[in-house]
Amino acid sequence: MGSTKTKFDCEIESFEAAFADKKELKIALYGTGRMTATLLGHAGDFHIIGLLDRDTSMIGKEMYGVKIMGREEAEKEADIIVINTTETYWATIYQRICMWEIPIYFRNGKRATEEFLHIDKGQSYWKKNYAELEKKVMEYEVVSFDIFDTLLMRKVYLPVDIFFIVEKVFRKKLGEKFSFVEPRKKAASLLNNANIDEIYAQMKEAEGWNSELTESIKLCEIEVEKQLIVPRRDMIELCNSIKKIKEVFLVSDMYFPRTFLKQILMECGIEISEDKILVSCDYKKSKEEGTLWEYYANEFVSGKKALHIGDNERLDGEIPTQYGIDSYLIWSANKIFQESSIGNVAHDINTLCASIFYGMLSSKLFNSPFALHRTCGKLLFNNEQEAGYCLLGSIIYVFCDWLVKRATDNNDKQLAFFAREGYLLTELFEYYCKLKRIKNKPEVIYMETSRRAVLVTSIQNMKDIYEAAAFPYIGNIKEFLKDRFGLLCEDESLQKIDCVYTDENKQRLQNMLMKYEKEIMSEAKEERKNYCEYLNSIKLSSDFAVIDSQLYGTTQYYLSKLLGKKLKGYYFCVCLDKTNKYLERNNMEGCFPSREDLDGKDSSIYKNSAFIEAFFTAPNGMLEYIDGDGRKKYAPKKQNQINFDVRFDMVEGIRDFMSEIENIFSKYQIKISSEDIYFVDKVFGEMMNNGFEATDRMKKSFYYDNGILSSREMPIWE
């Protein structure tokens, strides 16, 4: 490897060769990192008109003297886009922009096509497993590991997001004009195999920072790294087991010196001497250039049979083999994610908040390189706590965050959570408020109610009876009269008549209802009296707001009708289209709206309402009515109630997620935007769209049931 060229020279030459026939084209470079900084200083023959970045807040600004464009401008002004990053991020970026109406190329000159996203789809990789790797390492005398993305991972999607967090911290202290990400990238691009102290010395000089500020920012970066680094547990276990019987080395291209890495590794469960850690910044040699591998092979392997384990196909696979070192490639968490059953959301990770949301899930779901071995890429939960953490943690955190903001903005002093959705949700909301240390939070009330209960109590005349009957019902007339109006009819012949409320038999049903008008009105009057006494007992304020799951606000409408006043309601998602007749008496807001229209039906929450309602139930059946002694009469328990305990385990996982994410968000003052709400909704949708394998316990514990529509139940998962 006797070349005297630096990797920067090679990068520039390879780019020039790859695009030699495109010098007349207007090029937009996707990527604002070190490789772009290097190229722009030596790209005089190319017509580079702009840069692209996933951070939309950067659009219109300049970096390295070149304008940052958005999609519309790039499609209009540029002839081609070149993804100018390391190959690791090609799939991620291409997924993000593959629908843009402009030719896209990778920096090696190859045209990006949709086929790139589907190469193999990991079918061969899913066959790999821990036992296979454990057996393979026994064939070698010396074993080495890559560090980042192999032994350790971060709770963010991209490493650069660490820099964005640091920039956010210091903008809070020094003002919005403070810039860190660009100077940090640029300083690293100007130095070869530099350590973190050398990078910060370069920034100090270039930016004119004083020593105190420079040290403060550096310590902040280190602190953020430490907080967001987690061990890949089974890789740590493998490393620890084999270093007892074989020579083990760690080989990494990194700006953190081995003294620092030794400390991090120790905190993550690996004790190893510094002389076994080979880092590019210490030796001024790199894996990418081959010089670190050459040194390792000559000084430590010395002809022994050696194996290297890492995640990068070129740096950990192709290059070490050139020096007689065999390799075993594992996938990083990001690669597993991209090839997994929810990989379609990769291009939606466009904000710092979304990156951390993803990082939280990734640390659970993709921690092991072999996590999806058994399911060939489909998500798999180890237990119900993990299911709660990954499936619902972000949904509930975002909803609670949104609810507090709306209640604060609207000066709501009392929130009434409707049963049965509110049974678990009140606890989770209270937990969120405790985590946030919210002062003067609204009073929380769990209101016993149901669509059946308020529907009957609001009946005042025959028109109301017909309206209550108009809700669809699956069953016979006898069941219908009992479930809908609380009537126990003796006429057994009613069991033979199906209750289908169509134009054809509408008159027949209305005639039947007229026959029972007196009994229905009597029952409604009694239930109304008892229910109003209950409402008085829970001491509702004059301007309370209600909380429910979705969509039209039926229960809110009939409650408002009963109380004779318009009510305010907050929901996971709502239909605000004019076709929703219940808006007549409702003020409604939804956390997870549709991007396209007002009907709310594009939300993944709505599309998976059967599961949401099955999860947010209570251990008792649906409230039918309250009797004269104030006792609550519930419908018989169904499968969701019989198997209720699984929800406590899932709630434990949700609470863990909320606690961990709040620790990060509060420390670094990260806020949730509307874009983040859409992201969380989409991830949930991808998971629910056959994106995960439900545990056996979940399969037998979640059913669709709606007592007002039918007495039957259907499992959410077969």
Phi, psi and omega in degrees: 000055191276015180291141177262001180286146174278168178295334180290319177299317181295319179299314182295316180296319181293323177294315180299320180290321183292329185239028181300329182269009183235024183290341180272351183275152175274120189249134169251126180267126174267118182128128181241023183270200186300321183294323178289320177300320179294314185294318186298334179283351184222029185244039184300331183277352182256150183260078181269114188257350181186167177242155178234145181210152181291338181281101185293341179291347181275346184302132180096343178273176177242146174221132184056029178081008182239141182291143174264125186259162167258179183301311186300316181292321180296316180296328182277319191261329185265156175268325179214159170249136174244121176282103188255068178223178172293156186299336181307325187258003183300312182296318180300312183289319182295322176301327183288328188236009186297340181271357179293146183269070180195141179298138182238135179234154168273164186291349176275003177094353182277140179289133177277128178229166182296335178299332180300326183283348186240013178299116176067324184054029172077009185301321179286326182293323183299343179285341179289148179209168184299317182298322178298314180294318179301321178290321184294319183296337180291346180278355188241154179272324182235134180231134177237154179234141162291161183259291185283132184076001174243297176271327182234157174216166180248152178274043171219162183287315181235145179304327181297340179294337172300317180294322180295324177295315179299316179300320180297317180301314186276340171292327176295326182274322191247354180108159187292344180280347180297133181241130177234319187300310182296311177300324180294315178296316184295318180299317179295326182290336183274349184242152181250119179055044183278152173268175187295327179293319179293322178296317181287330174295320177296317179294320180302316181290315184291323185263350180074027178285149173277170185298320182296314180295317180302314181293322180297317180292319180298316180295326177294315178301317180296319180297316180297316177304311183299319183292328187260357177276134174227151179283145168274104200301313184285336175287324174297317179299317179296315180300315181294324182288322184275338180287352174283337186236351182222165173285129181233133178233155174244128186235124187212141165271108187202151179270353173274128180290165185294334177297318178290315182296325178299319179295314179298315181297322179296318179295336180264004172108006179242122172256121182211143183287154184298327182290353177263359181252114181253112185239139185303320185288337178280319186264352185055036175225154184226156174296318184298320179280344182091346185291326179289322177294320179298316179296314180300315181296318183284320188270332187239321180284310174048051175084355178285161178282118189235146177231136174245139180242123181198179187252345185266122187302322182272306186291325183257352183244293186291311188293313180299331179294336177292345180246022175080018181250119177290159182226153173228114184269130170246165179265142171291166177300321180296319180294318177300315179302311183299328181264000185276181181292348178243019183297342181296342182271001182303320183285356178264001179275084188244000181230164178297319180298313179298322179299319180286320174305312178299316182301324178296313179295317183299321181296338178265308191279326187241020181299315178274135174299343183246021186301325185251022180301312186290328184259004179054046173104352178274139183301144182223125178266135180287332180198178184287331175298317179294324177298315178298316180302310188275322187277321188239347184304309183290324178301311184289320179299313180296318180296315180296319178299313180296318183296318178298317180296316181293318180296322179292313181299325183264005177056041178281126182262345184216130178242122180257109180275120181293140168286150000264351181305327185283350185302309178274329186292326178298317179298317181292323178294317177298321179295318177300313180299325178292317178300319183279353183054047183285124177270147179056041178291157179298150174292136182253128179235136172265112185262119175290117180198174173194162177299321178299314184296312184281335178297314181289319182295338182273356182287124179237342184203181183294326177300319178295324178296314179298321180295317179294328181283342186288343176295136181302150177213138178250112182154190179262173185299320181297314177297320181300312181297325178288309185291323186273320187238359178076020182264130175259102185267140180277338185291102183291339180295339180294340179291341183270356183252117177290144179259091176239112188276080178245168179302327185295317183247014180303314182295321180298318180293319179296322176298320178297318181293323177297325179299326183254016184305313184299314180295320180294314181296323179294315179297317180297317181297316180294315180295322180296315179300312183291322182289323178295324175297321177297315180299322177295326183290333181270000170057060175292140176284171184290336184230043180293157174246148181256153179236128178213175186279303186186171356229317185266341181084033183299310181298318178299320181298311183286332173293318179295325177295318178297317183277346180072033180208153177283136183245156176259137181224143176244134188225162170298311174211151184222158172260113180253011177290151183297343178289346179278102185293340184284352175294344179304322182243007186239141160255118187231142174225143180239143180284319185250086183275172173276146175287328193266324187210191186258356189279353174076354187279356175274349180289139177295332177298314179293316183299337180242035183298330180300317179289316180304314181287329177290325178286309183275066174243188178236166181289351177257163175290178180299138174294123177265312178193172174246129185277182185294341178265008179082007179278140182272127179260113181258150171294158179303149177297143175246189187301324179298328180274322179299323180252041187291329190301333180302332181291328177296320178294319179292323177298323177301318177294320177299316180297320177299315179300312182300319180294314183292316182290323179294325177301320180283311185297319182288323182295321184250012174052052179267129183251152179268128179256173177298326178298323179291325178296317177299320181298312181299318179298319182291318178300316178301317179297318179296322178295315184288337180278062180059030183269353178215160178263111179294146177291160179302323181292323177294321182299325182264006185243355184234119182228149170275122173215140178215100188301334181278341181258332183191158175265003184266164180231150177224134179292142177293318178238132178287000000 
